[in-house]
Structures are given as structure tokens and as C-alpha cells.
């Protein structure tokens, strides 16, 4: 089951500088924990993940969170869902990526959200 949390990655050249801009210019709340530099309107559960790097073709930047990701991936594979990235572990978390019929890719990240 996908949680109520959602994040959208925005590619930026300097995540911490961008977070300051969101905080100082728009009054957003921000947090920075290693890879996860986030900004969001007060009270919102949707977050902007300020991700340093270059845009990747097809990567929508949209992430959905679920506890027990491995079991969810297994369920989706049984339904024939196309995966553009298999279940992968990184220092910041475990994820997989699915692809829709138009080639848009969506992140599935283990946990309840950032």
C-alpha cells in the first residue's frame, strides 16, 4: 500500500542554496539530511526534494512511498508492471522505478516518506 506522503524531485545545482531560497523567499519549511534536502509549504505532506544533478530523460521526479517495498514490487511484477529500475539499495534508502505506457518513470521508495 502506498502511503499518503509524496515528493517531487527538482534538479538543482546546489540543494542547500535552493533550500535557503525556498525558506527565505517563499516561507517554506526545509530540512537537510544528507541526500534528502527538502522544502514544503507549512502543513503540507507533499515535499519538494531538491536533488543535485542533471535531469534524466523519462524521470518524472515523482516518488511514492510504501512500507514493505520488496513485497509491493513482487505484487506489481505479478500484474505485469514494467520496471525501469529493479529494487536497489543505496545509503539513503531502498527504491525501485516503474514506467508507465508513455515512458514516464516513477520512484517507489521504501518507508513512509521523507
C-alpha positions in Angstrom: 0.0 0.0 0.0 1.4 3.4 -1.0 1.5 5.9 1.9 -0.1 9.4 1.8 3.4 11.0 1.6 4.6 12.2 -1.8 7.7 14.0 -3.0 8.7 15.5 -6.3 12.4 15.8 -7.2 13.6 19.0 -8.8 17.1 19.0 -10.2 19.2 21.9 -8.8 22.8 22.8 -8.9 23.1 23.4 -5.1 20.5 21.8 -2.9 21.2 23.7 0.3 21.3 27.0 -1.5 17.9 26.2 -3.1 16.5 25.2 0.3 17.5 28.6 1.7 15.7 30.3 -1.3 12.5 28.3 -0.6 12.7 29.2 3.1 13.7 32.9 2.8 11.7 33.7 -0.4 8.6 31.6 0.0 8.5 30.9 3.7 8.6 27.1 3.2 9.8 24.7 5.9 13.1 23.0 5.0 15.2 20.1 6.1 18.6 18.7 5.1 19.7 15.2 6.0 22.4 14.0 3.6 20.9 13.2 0.3 17.5 14.4 1.4 17.2 18.2 1.1 13.5 19.0 1.2 11.3 22.1 1.1 7.5 22.2 1.6 4.7 24.7 2.5 3.8 24.7 6.2 1.3 21.9 7.0 1.8 20.1 3.7 2.6 16.4 3.4 3.9 16.9 -0.2 7.6 17.8 -0.3 10.0 19.1 -3.0 13.2 17.0 -3.0 15.9 19.4 -4.0 18.2 16.9 -5.8 21.6 17.9 -7.0 22.4 16.7 -10.5 21.3 16.7 -14.1 17.8 15.8 -15.3 17.4 12.2 -16.6 15.2 11.5 -19.6 11.9 9.9 -18.6 12.5 10.5 -14.8 9.4 12.4 -13.6 10.9 13.2 -10.2 7.7 11.9 -8.6 8.2 9.5 -5.7 5.7 7.3 -3.9 6.5 5.7 -0.5 5.5 2.3 0.8 6.4 0.2 3.8 7.5 -3.3 2.7 8.7 -2.2 -0.8 10.0 -5.7 -1.7 6.6 -7.3 -1.3 4.9 -4.4 -3.2 7.4 -4.8 -6.1 6.6 -8.5 -6.2 2.9 -7.7 -6.4 3.4 -5.2 -9.2 5.6 -7.6 -11.2 2.8 -10.2 -10.9 0.5 -7.6 -12.5 3.0 -7.1 -15.4 4.1 -3.6 -14.3 7.2 -2.5 -16.2 10.2 -1.7 -14.1 12.9 0.7 -15.4 15.0 0.2 -12.2 14.9 -3.0 -10.2 14.8 -3.0 -6.4 18.0 -1.2 -5.4 19.6 -0.4 -2.0 21.6 2.9 -1.6 23.0 4.6 1.5 19.9 6.9 1.6 17.3 4.1 1.1 15.8 1.3 -0.9 13.9 2.0 -4.1 12.7 0.8 -7.5 11.3 2.7 -10.5 8.3 1.8 -12.6 7.5 3.1 -16.1 4.0 3.9 -17.5 2.9 3.4 -21.1 4.3 6.8 -22.1 7.8 6.2 -20.8 7.3 8.3 -17.6 9.3 6.9 -14.7 8.1 7.0 -11.1 10.1 6.2 -7.9 8.9 3.7 -5.4 10.8 4.3 -2.1 10.7 2.0 1.0 9.2 3.8 4.0 6.5 6.3 4.9 8.1 9.4 3.3 10.8 11.9 3.7 
